[in-house]
Amino acid sequence: MKKIYLAVLTAVFLPPAALFADANDPNLNQDSNNVSNIIKAAQQGDAPSQFTLGLFYEIGIGVPQDYNQAVKWYTKAAESARFLIKKMQALNEKDRAICLSILVKG
């Protein structure tokens, strides 16, 4: 059971691009439209966007580096993850497997 939740959290909260984010990458810093979209989605409760916005604040990608904001958005992402886990616990095995396959496929 713990492996399932770990897989869900990894798929949801660790997008591959975020793992290799570089604050000095000019392509990331110049795409303010992308940052704006992440901010909007995070404010609307999208957990992956909340995590990504936390990362942006932690590193300083497209926003000023601000550890307090990073903690705020990481916390919101974690709260969203707890909500997701509670919902998944209520599912039966077949439905849980379907949800996982959808999450992993993106």
N, C-alpha and C positions, 0 to 999 in steps of 0.2 A: 504494500500500500504506500509506504514512504517513497518507494522508487517512482511510483506514478506521479505523486505530487512534485517530486524533485524534477521529473521530466517536464511537467507542465510549467513549473516556475522557470526552468531554464529556457524553454521555448518561448515563453511570454516575455520574460524580462531581460534576456541577454541577446538582443539582436546582433548578428555577426559584425555589422559595421560599427556598432557602439564599442565592441571589445577592442577595436584597433583605432579608436578615435584619437586624432592628434590635433591639439589646439593650434598648432602652427600650420596646419594644412589650409592653404588659401581658398581651396574649393569649399571647405566647410564654413569658413568664416564669412565668405562673400555671399552665401546663399541665405539671405535673411528671410526670404519667402518660406524656405523649409523650416527655419527656426520658428517663424510665426505660426506655421501650421502645427508644429509640435506643441507650442504653447497653447494654442486653441484646443487641440485634442486633449492635452493634459488637464486643462481647466474644465473640460467636459467629462472628465473621469476616465479617460482611456489609460489603463494601467501601463502598457508599454511606453506610451508617450510620457507619462509621469516619470517613469524610470529614466527614459532618455533625457528628459529635461533636467532631472537631477544630475545626470552625467554631464550635460552641457554646462550647468552651473559649477559643478565640481572642477571641471577642466578649464572652463572659460571659452566654450565654443559658441560663437554667435551671441553670447550674453557676457556681461562682466563676471569674472570669477567671484563666486559668493557661496561660501560653505554653508551659511545658514539657509539659503535658498535650496542648496543641494540636499540638505537634510530634510527640509520641508517636503520636497518632491519625492525623495526616496521613501519617506514615511507614508505619503499618500499612496505610492505604488505598493508598499507592503500591506497597507490596509485593504487595498483592492485585491491583493493576492489572497488575503485571509477570507475575503468575501467569496472569491472564486472557489477556494478550497472547501468552504462550507457548502456551497451549492453543489460541488462535485461529490461531496460525501453523501448528499441526499440522493444521488443517482444510483441506479442499479449498475451492475458490472457492464452490461451491454451498452447502456447509454453513456457510461463513463468512457468506454473504449472509443465510441463514436466521437465524443467531445475531444478526446486526446488526439485522435487522428486529424480532426479539423484544425486544432491548435498547431500541431506539428507541421501540417501542410501550409499553414499561413493563410 
